[in-house]
Amino acid sequence: MENYGEPKIFMGLLERVSRDAEDIVFVYTICSNKEEARMMGLLAIEEKLAISMDYWVINSIYPWQGVIEEVDQYLLMFSTQKQKSEELMKHIESKHSYKVPMITKCNTDMANMPYQLWVDDTLKNTDKYKTEEDAYPIEDINSLHNLK
């Protein structure tokens, strides 16, 4: 028995696999505190503008209004698709507390295919994300943490 849907599925997968990995980009910004960093990351992920956001403390030296500043800040690195990057940058700018925030985009030359496919599938899905509490009964949370 022949299945006429298989070639179409195979061609769709082949098209996705052969697509250039330049689809993944990183968007960077800095902010002054952990709360702002977390808020920007969570909002961007909830709105499916980014697949992930990493943040860490950095030491910054820069001139501001004629004075050389030396401060601790948070560097945020968002991972997203190229077609979502402009909207993500506007989103970051609208939520940012700085008058002149640094928001930059870096293209990638290559991304591993499983990651690329996961990003594509996750960001195109319109379902809202669940919290851990909603996704797993309380008795399962301890067993999930033991898997790490």
Sequence and secondary structure as in RCSB ss.txt:
>XXXX:A:sequence
MENYGEPKIFMGLLERVSRDAEDIVFVYTICSNKEEARMMGLLAIEEKLAISMDYWVINSIYPWQGVIEEVDQYL
LMFSTQKQKSEELMKHIESKHSYKVPMITKCNTDMANMPYQLWVDDTLKNTDKYKTEEDAYPIEDINSLHNLK
>XXXX:A:secstr
   THHHHHHHHHHHHHHS GGGEEEEEEEESSHHHHHHHHHHHHHTTS SEEEEEEEEEEEEETTEEEEEEEEE
EEEEEEHHHHHHHHHHHHHH  SSS  EEEEE S   HHHHHHHHHHHH  S    HHHHS HHHHHHHHTT 
